[in-house]
Amino acid sequence: GDAGEFNLRTWEELHAHYFKTRASHLDDLNTYPLTPITIHGVGALMKVSGYRSAKNYISLAKKRHIELGYDWSVQLDLAYSRFNTSTHRGMGPPRQSEPLNYELVAVLPFGDDPVVPHGPLGTDNLKVLCTLFLCRELEASTALRRNVRINEHSQTVTWRLPASKRDPHAFGAERSWGCTCSGCDEADVATKSCPYHAAVRQLKLLEDRFGKQLEGDELPLFPDSRGLPCPPEAIVNLIEHIAAASGECLKTSDGVNRFGKHSWRSTGAVYLSSIGIEVSKIMLLARWDSPIVIHYCRLAPLKMITAEF
């Protein structure tokens, strides 16, 4: 599938990067056939880069090696085993992406200026747009102002978003929301979390700080105070800041981080399913080609259990 081809390209790119200055002879520059030395080289880069699913990459590389007609030797098998052991050693538990309490988060004020180091302008707008468009932290970090269109006549916002996590610069899909304001009550969640007005406010904030959008505009949608892209880790730090402000513990009893780079997506999935949006529609909105959305949406009925009781 597409994911497999993408992972193979990643393996080939890491191989080329590692051996372009280290190759002792021309054969080392070829990705295939795999050798113990090339497996070691790619493994070293994956380990230092923190790849959590390195075993998937080498499994695909082994399959391609065999498909091309090369033998799989005992030496390669030993290198394969060492690769998996080394890249997994010391990894620790995965960072979690639990959902935020959106009904509370939506009405908490954070202001226009960054609230975490290297964080974005417009936290109040970001929390709404990233939740209702179900964004990953990388999508929030790489989104550009020109990716968003406002239609004042129909009161809709359209955002060109990545079609998948392999398309972080948004060459893939557009999603739209209309105005969801339910009235003039400023404390109302539906009013506070209107995606149309959040987008209007964010674009106005950017225009006030950095000027009007011009042709070829490269200003991030959620820039830092200097107009530069926020690093993805700053978006994750912002998620944790918001979680703490809403009274959440940031770690489990085992010391594992509860919130992470997919927390906006899990927040959106839980919130939208809790108000009755069909799971299939949430999957389309989220550009999701994975049943992981079911994992998030299954939490939604439990949010209403106290009111039902």
N, C-alpha and C positions, 0 to 999 in steps of 0.2 A: 504494500500500500504506500501512500504518500509519506507516511511517517517513517516507514522502513527506508525509502529512498533518501529522505532527508537525513536520517541517522547515518546512512552509508556515506553521504556527501560530507557530513561532519567528520566522520572517521578519516576520509581522504584528505580533507583540509588540515586536520590535526597532524596527519602523517607528513604532508608536504611542509607544514610549518616547522615540525621538529627536525626533519632531515635536510632542509634546504641549506643549512650551514654545517651539518654534522656528517653528511654522507661521505663514506670512505671510498665508494665507487658508485657508478651510475645505477646499478641494480637497486641500491638503497632508496633511490628516488621514486621507484615504482611501488605503488600501493600493493599490488599483487605480483607474485605470491607473497602471502604473509610469511614473515620469519620471526624467530624469537626476539631478534633485535628490534624489528619494527613494532611488534606487539608491546615490548617494553617501552619504546619511545612514546607511542600514543597513550599508553597507560599512565606514564609519568605526567603528561599534560592533563589527562582527565582527572587524575588524583589531585593535582595542585589546583585545578579549576573547580573541584567539588562536585563533579558529575555523580549524581546519586544512582543513575541507571546505567552505569558503564557496562554492566554485563549484557544489556540489550544490544549495545553497539558492537561489542566483540562477537556476539552470537551471529549478528547479521554479516559481519566481516568474514567470519569463518564460513558461513553459508555461501557467500559470494566466491570465496577462495575455492571451495569445492566445486561450485557451479562452473568455474572457469577451467576445471580439469586438473587442478593441482592436488597432490596427495596431502593428507593430513597426518603428519608424523608424530611419533612419541614425543619428540622435542617440542613440537608445536602444542601438543596437548599439555605438556608441563608448563609452557609459557602461558597458555590459556588459563590454567588453574591459578598460577601465580598472579596473573593480571587481575582476576576476580577477587582473590584474597587481598591483594594490595590496595585496590581501588575502594574496597569496602571497609578496610581496617580504619578504625578511628573516626568513622563517619558520624556516629552518634545517631540519635533518633531524628526522623525528619521533622522539619518545621511544619507546624500545623496551620490550617487556614480556616479556623472556626468563624462563624458569622458574628457580626456585631448586632447589638440590639437596635435595629434600625428605627423603631418607633421613638426611642429615646434619643439616639444619635441625630435624627433629623431635626430635632428642635433645640439641640445644644448649639449656642453661638460660638464660633471660633474666629470670626473676623476675616479681613482681607489679607493681612500680612502673614508670612510663614510662621508656623508655631513649632516647628522642629528644625534643627540645623539643615541647611541646604534644601529645605522643604518648599512646597509650592505656594504661590499666591492663590487666594480664593478657596480656602479649605471648605467653606460652607457650600460652595458650588461643586467642588470636586466630589464631596461625599455623596451628593445627590446623583450626579451624572455617572460616576463610577459604579454606584450601586444599581441604578436602574438600567444602565447599559451593560452591566455585568462585566466589568473590566478587570483584567489582570494588572498587576502593578507595573509591568513593562509597558502595557498599552497606555496607562496614565502618564508614564514617563516620556514616551516617544510621541504622543499625540501632538499634532500641530494645530494652530489656530485655523488654518485654511481647511482642515478636515471637517469643520463644523459649519453648517449652513442654517440660517434662521429664515423662516417664512413668517413675516409679521401678519400677513393677511389670514393665513390658516392657523396661526399660532402653533407652528411645529418646529422642532429642531431635528436636523438630520446629521448624523455623525458617520463619517467613513471610518470603519473599524477593521482590524485584522480579521480575516476569515478563519484564522486558526492561530495557535501560538507560534507557528512557523512563519507568520506573516506580521511581524511586530510593527512594520512601518505602514500598515493599512493600505495594501494594494487590493484588498479583497471584497469587502461587503459594506453596505450602508444600512443603517437602522434608524428609525425615526420614532419620536414621541411627540404627542401633542400636549397642550396645556392640561394639567390634571388638577388645577386649583378647584377646591370645592366651595369656596366662599371667601370671606374677608377676614376670617379668624386667623390671626398671625401665629397662634399657638397650635393650629391644626396641622397634623402630620402631612395630609395631602397638599396643603398650601405650602408648607415649608419644603416639601420634597418634589415640587413641580419641576420636571426636567426642562421644560421650555423656558421657564423664567430663570432657572439656574444657569442655563446656557446664555441667555440674554445678559444676565448680571456678569458672568465671567468674561464675555466678549467686551462688555462696556468697561470692566476693570482693566483689561489688557489695553484697550484703546486709550484710556486715561493715563496709564503708566508708560506705554511704549508707542503710542500713535496709531493712526489708522492702518488697516491692512492694505498692503500694496501687492502688485503682481510679483509672484515669486516669494511671497512671505514665508519665512521659516521660523517664526516665533512659536515656541511651544504653547499648547493650550493651557498647560499648568506649569509655567516657568517659575524659577526661583526669583528672588527680588531683583536680580541683575538681568533677567530676561533669558537666562540660560536653562537648558533642560535639567530637570531634577533627576538625580540618580535613582534607579529603582529602589535601592535600599532606603532612601529618604521617604519614599512612598510607604514602604513597610513600616518605617519608624512612625510615620504619621498615623497609620492604622492603629499601632499600639498606643500612641498618644490619645487618640480618640477613644479607644477601648478603656484606657485608664480613667479618662474623664467621665466615662459613663458608668464607672464603678466596677469594671471587670478586673479580675485577676489576670495577669499576663502569662502566667505559667500554670501548668497542671501540678498536681501533687508530686509527680515524678520529675519536675523541673523542666518539662518540655514546653517550648513556646506555644501558646494557644493560637496566636494570630500570625498570618503570613501573607505571601504574595497573592494568594487566591481569595483572601477574605472578602474583598468587594464582591466577587462572584458568588461566594457562598451566602453573603448577606442578601444580595439581590434575589438569589434563588429561594431562600427561606421566606423573605418578605413577600415576594410576588406570589408564591404558592400559598402563603398564609391568608392572602386576601382573595384567593379563589382563581388566580390565573392558571390555566392548564399547563401541565409540565411540558407538553409538546411545544407550546408557544414560548415558554421560557427557554427551551433548548434552541429554538430558532433565533430568538432575540440574542442569546449568548453566543451564537455561532458555534454551538457545541456539537461535536460529532462523537461524543462519548457518553455512556450511561452514568458518568460520575454525577450528573445533575440530579439523578434519582437519589444519590447518597445525601446531597444537600437538602433536596425538597422533602425528604422523609422526616426531617426535623420539624417542618412547619406545623403539622397538626398538634404537636406537643406545646407549641407556643400558646395555643388557645385553650389548653386544658383547664386552667384555673377559671377562666370566664365561663366555660361550659359547665364546670362543677357548680 
